[in-house]
C-alpha cells in the first residue's frame, strides 16, 4: 500500500490476522481499507494504512445462498451461505459458510489454487441489548505457487548486459510458461476461533469484548530463478533455442504463527455545540508467536529452456526434512487507546487519538 508492505497490517473484525498467506473472501461481508499513518489506530504495523476484513455473522432471519463457478483454465468453485433461526424468542441463530475450489489460473500453466473452508457463526441474544457471537474458521489450501516469467522481449526491454546486446531484440517468452517444478507447492492450514460479546447501554453507548485464538501453518516450496549472468546462459547468440535459465534457487518456508488476544472497546456518541463526537476507548492484550523451521533436501533441477521450460524435469535429491534449526519470535502487547472522530457540519471530519 503506497509503496510499503502491508501484509502485517491485515485485521479480521478489528483483530490482527497473522501469517503471510492468501485469504479467501467466501466468509467476508465487506473489506475496509484505511489509508494513512496507522500506528495510533492499530499499534505496530505499516506506516501507510491497514486492511480490515469484516466476516459474516449469524442474523435473525432465514436465508440461503450459494454460487457455482466454472470456466476456462479448469475453473471450479462452489460456495454456500446458510442462515437459520434456532430460537426467535431468545435471539439464537446459526450461520454456515462453506467453500470448495480447485482451479487453475487463466493464462498460466501448472499454477493452481485448491482449497476448502468452513466458517460457522452462532449468535445469542440477537434481539436484545446483549449479543454474543461464537465464530470459527478453518481453511485448508493446497496450491501451486507462481514464480512468474522473465521480462525478456517485453515492450521497453533493453539488455542489462553490455556483453550481450542481442538480448534487446529477443522475442518475448510465452506468458503461459511455468519455470518452476511440478514438485512446487504451497500448503496452508488456518484456524481461528472468536468470541465476541456486545452490550448496548443505550443507542449512544456501546461496549464490546473480543477474544480470539488463531493458528496458521504454511509449508511452501517454490523454484525461483534469476535472469542474470551466470544463471542465464545464451551459448549461441543467434539461436534462442539454446538459451537456458538456471533453476538453482529452491525457496522454502516452514512456518507457524499463533495469536491469542483480547480487546475491550467502549464507544460513545455525543455532541458539544455544533460538534458531533464518536469517542472510542479501548484496552488490548495480545500474545503473538512465530516459529520458522530450517529445511534441507529441497533438491536440484536442471536449467530450463528459456522458451520451452519443462516443469516435469526430474528433481535430484528431493527429500525435504527439517534440519533442527529454527527461529522463534514472540510479541506481547498491552495497549490502552482513545480516539475521537469529530464531525463539523457535513463537510469536515477531524480525527484525533492516542495509544499507549
C-alpha positions in Angstrom: 0.0 0.0 0.0 1.6 3.3 -1.2 4.9 1.6 -1.6 5.0 -0.3 1.7 4.4 -3.9 2.7 1.0 -4.1 4.4 0.9 -7.9 5.0 1.5 -7.3 8.7 -1.4 -4.9 8.9 -4.3 -7.1 8.0 -7.1 -7.4 10.5 -10.2 -9.6 10.8 -13.1 -7.9 12.6 -10.6 -5.5 14.1 -8.1 -8.1 15.4 -4.7 -8.6 13.8 -4.5 -11.6 11.5 -1.0 -13.2 11.4 0.6 -15.2 8.7 1.7 -14.1 5.2 -0.9 -16.2 3.3 -3.5 -15.7 0.7 -7.0 -15.2 2.2 -10.4 -16.1 0.6 -13.4 -13.8 0.5 -16.1 -16.5 0.9 -16.8 -15.5 4.5 -16.5 -11.8 4.2 -19.3 -9.2 4.4 -17.1 -6.3 3.5 -13.5 -5.0 3.3 -12.3 -1.8 5.0 -9.2 -0.1 3.7 -7.7 2.6 5.9 -5.1 4.8 4.3 -2.7 7.0 6.2 -0.5 6.6 9.3 -1.9 3.6 11.2 0.3 3.4 14.3 -2.2 5.2 16.5 -5.2 3.2 15.1 -3.7 -0.3 15.2 -0.4 -0.1 17.0 2.6 -1.5 15.2 2.3 -2.1 11.5 2.6 -0.4 8.2 3.1 3.4 8.3 0.7 3.8 5.4 -2.5 2.0 6.4 -4.3 -1.2 7.1 -6.9 -3.6 5.8 -9.8 -4.9 7.9 -11.8 -7.9 6.8 -15.4 -8.0 8.2 -16.7 -11.5 8.4 -20.3 -12.8 8.0 -22.2 -13.3 11.3 -25.4 -15.0 12.3 -28.6 -13.0 11.8 -32.2 -13.3 13.0 -33.7 -14.3 9.6 -33.9 -17.3 7.4 -31.9 -17.2 4.2 -29.7 -19.4 2.0 -27.5 -18.6 -0.9 -24.7 -20.1 -2.9 -22.6 -19.9 -6.1 -21.1 -22.2 -8.7 -18.3 -21.0 -10.9 -16.8 -22.8 -13.8 -14.7 -21.7 -16.7 -11.5 -21.9 -18.7 -8.2 -22.7 -17.0 -10.1 -25.5 -15.1 -12.0 -23.0 -13.0 -14.2 -24.9 -10.5 -15.5 -23.2 -7.3 -18.6 -23.6 -5.1 -19.7 -21.6 -2.1 -22.8 -21.8 0.2 -24.2 -19.4 2.8 -27.0 -20.7 5.0 -28.5 -18.8 8.0 -31.2 -20.3 10.2 -33.0 -19.1 13.3 -32.8 -21.6 16.1 -34.9 -19.7 18.7 -36.5 -16.4 17.7 -37.7 -15.6 21.2 -34.2 -15.9 22.7 -32.5 -14.5 19.6 -30.4 -17.5 18.7 -29.3 -18.1 15.1 -26.7 -20.2 13.2 -25.0 -19.2 10.0 -22.7 -21.5 8.0 -20.4 -20.6 5.1 -18.5 -23.2 3.2 -16.2 -23.2 0.2 -14.6 -25.7 -2.2 -12.3 -24.7 -5.0 -10.0 -26.5 -7.4 -8.9 -24.0 -10.1 -6.1 -23.2 -12.5 -5.0 -19.7 -13.3 -6.1 -18.2 -16.6 -3.1 -17.6 -18.8 -0.7 -19.7 -16.7 0.4 -23.3 -16.9 0.7 -25.6 -13.9 -0.3 -22.8 -11.3 -3.2 -24.0 -9.2 -5.5 -22.7 -6.4 -7.0 -25.5 -4.5 -8.8 -25.1 -1.1 -11.7 -25.9 1.1 -13.0 -24.0 4.1 -15.8 -23.9 6.6 -17.0 -21.0 8.8 -19.8 -21.4 11.3 -21.2 -18.5 13.3 -23.5 -18.9 16.3 -25.3 -15.9 17.7 -27.2 -15.4 21.0 -29.4 -12.6 22.2 -29.5 -11.1 18.7 -32.8 -9.3 19.5 -31.6 -7.8 22.8 -29.1 -5.3 24.1 -26.5 -8.0 24.9 -25.3 -10.1 22.0 -22.8 -13.0 21.9 -21.2 -14.3 18.7 -19.2 -17.6 18.6 -17.3 -17.7 15.3 -14.9 -20.3 13.9 -12.9 -20.5 10.7 -11.0 -23.4 9.2 -9.2 -23.1 5.8 -7.1 -25.8 4.1 -5.1 -24.8 1.0 -3.0 -26.9 -1.4 -1.8 -24.6 -4.1 0.9 -24.5 -6.7 2.7 -21.1 -6.4 3.6 -18.9 -9.3 7.2 -17.7 -9.8 6.3 -15.5 -12.8 8.0 -15.2 -16.2 11.2 -13.4 -17.5 10.8 -9.9 -18.8 13.0 -10.6 -21.9 11.3 -9.3 -25.0 8.6 -7.2 -23.3 7.9 -3.7 -24.6 10.7 -1.4 -23.4 13.1 -4.2 -22.5 16.8 -3.5 -23.1 19.7 -5.8 -22.4 21.3 -5.1 -18.9 24.4 -6.9 -20.1 26.8 -4.9 -22.4 28.4 -8.1 -23.5 25.0 -9.5 -24.8 23.3 -6.6 -26.6 21.4 -9.1 -28.8 19.0 -9.8 -25.9 17.4 -6.4 -26.5 16.0 -7.8 -29.8 14.9 -11.2 -28.4 11.3 -12.4 -28.7 9.1 -12.4 -25.6 8.5 -15.7 -23.8 5.1 -17.3 -23.8 3.3 -15.8 -20.8 1.8 -19.2 -20.0 5.3 -20.7 -19.4 5.9 -22.1 -16.0 9.6 -22.0 -14.9 9.2 -23.9 -11.7 8.7 -27.6 -11.0 5.8 -29.9 -10.7 7.1 -30.5 -7.1 6.4 -26.9 -6.1 3.7 -26.5 -3.5 2.1 -24.1 -1.0 0.1 -25.8 1.7 -1.7 -23.7 4.3 -3.9 -24.6 7.3 -5.5 -21.8 9.2 -7.8 -22.0 12.3 -9.5 -19.1 14.0 -11.9 -19.2 17.0 -13.5 -15.9 18.1 -15.9 -15.0 21.0 -17.5 -11.5 20.7 -19.7 -10.0 23.4 -21.5 -6.8 22.8 -23.8 -4.8 25.1 -25.7 -1.6 24.2 -26.3 0.5 27.4 -28.2 2.9 25.1 -28.2 3.8 21.3 -25.2 6.1 22.0 -23.1 4.0 24.4 -21.8 0.5 23.4 -19.4 -1.9 25.0 -17.7 -4.9 23.2 -15.2 -7.5 24.1 -13.5 -9.8 21.6 -11.3 -12.9 22.5 -9.6 -14.8 19.7 -7.2 -17.7 19.3 -5.7 -18.2 15.8 -3.1 -20.6 14.3 -1.7 -20.6 10.8 0.8 -23.1 9.4 2.4 -22.8 6.0 4.6 -25.4 4.2 5.9 -23.8 1.0 8.4 -24.6 -1.8 8.9 -22.5 -4.9 11.6 -22.9 -7.6 12.9 -19.4 -8.1 15.3 -18.1 -10.8 17.3 -15.0 -11.9 17.8 -13.8 -15.4 21.4 -12.6 -14.9 24.9 -13.8 -15.7 25.7 -16.6 -15.0 22.3 -18.1 -14.2 21.0 -17.0 -17.6 23.1 -18.6 -20.5 22.9 -17.8 -24.2 25.7 -20.0 -25.6 24.7 -19.4 -29.2 23.7 -15.8 -29.6 21.7 -16.2 -32.8 20.0 -19.4 -31.7 17.5 -18.7 -28.9 16.6 -22.3 -28.7 19.9 -22.8 -26.8 19.2 -20.2 -24.2 18.7 -21.5 -20.7 17.7 -20.3 -17.3 19.1 -21.9 -14.1 16.6 -23.0 -11.6 19.1 -23.0 -8.8 17.0 -21.3 -6.0 14.7 -23.6 -4.2 12.8 -21.3 -1.9 11.1 -23.0 1.1 9.1 -21.9 4.1 8.0 -24.0 7.1 6.4 -21.6 9.5 3.8 -21.5 12.2 2.0 -18.4 13.6 -0.2 -18.2 16.7 -2.1 -15.4 18.3 -4.1 -15.1 21.5 -5.8 -11.8 22.0 -8.5 -9.9 24.0 -9.9 -6.5 23.1 -12.3 -4.4 25.1 -13.9 -1.3 23.5 -16.3 1.4 24.7 -17.9 3.6 22.1 -19.8 6.8 22.9 -21.7 9.2 20.6 -22.4 12.7 21.9 -22.5 16.3 20.8 -20.8 19.5 22.1 -22.4 22.5 20.5 -22.1 22.1 16.7 -19.6 19.2 17.0 -20.7 15.6 16.8 -18.3 13.2 18.6 -17.7 9.4 18.3 -15.3 8.6 21.2 -13.7 5.1 21.2 -11.7 4.0 24.1 -10.2 0.5 24.5 -7.8 -1.9 26.1 -6.0 -4.6 24.2 -3.9 -7.6 25.3 -2.2 -9.8 22.7 0.4 -12.5 22.5 1.8 -13.5 19.1 4.4 -16.1 18.3 6.1 -17.2 15.1 8.3 -20.2 14.5 10.3 -20.8 11.3 12.0 -24.1 10.8 15.1 -24.7 8.7 14.8 -27.1 5.7 17.2 -29.3 3.8 16.8 -31.7 0.9 15.0 -29.3 -1.4 16.7 -30.9 -4.4 18.2 -29.5 -7.6 16.8 -29.1 -11.1 18.5 -28.9 -14.5 18.4 -25.5 -16.2 15.1 -24.6 -18.0 15.0 -23.8 -21.7 14.0 -20.1 -21.9 11.3 -20.6 -24.5 10.3 -24.2 -23.7 10.6 -24.9 -20.0 9.6 -28.3 -18.7 8.1 -28.3 -15.2 8.3 -32.2 -15.3 12.1 -32.2 -15.3 13.3 -34.6 -12.6 14.4 -33.2 -9.3 17.5 -34.9 -7.8 18.0 -35.2 -4.1 14.4 -34.2 -3.3 13.8 -35.2 0.4 12.6 -32.1 2.3 13.2 -32.5 6.0 13.6 -30.2 9.0 17.3 -29.6 9.9 16.6 -29.0 13.6 17.4 -25.3 13.3 14.7 -22.8 13.8 13.9 -19.1 14.5 11.3 -18.2 17.1 9.9 -14.8 17.9 7.3 -13.5 20.3 5.5 -10.2 20.6 3.4 -9.4 23.7 1.2 -6.3 23.5 -0.6 -4.4 26.2 -2.3 -1.3 24.8 -4.6 1.5 26.0 -6.1 3.8 23.5 -8.7 6.6 22.9 -9.9 8.1 19.6 -12.3 10.9 18.9 -13.9 11.4 15.5 -15.4 14.9 15.3 -17.9 16.0 12.6 -18.4 19.6 11.9 -21.4 20.1 9.6 -21.5 17.9 6.5 -18.1 18.7 5.1 -15.5 18.4 7.8 -14.3 15.4 9.9 -11.4 15.7 12.4 -9.7 12.6 13.9 -7.5 12.6 17.0 -6.2 9.8 19.1 -3.6 8.5 21.5 -2.3 5.0 22.1 0.0 3.9 24.9 
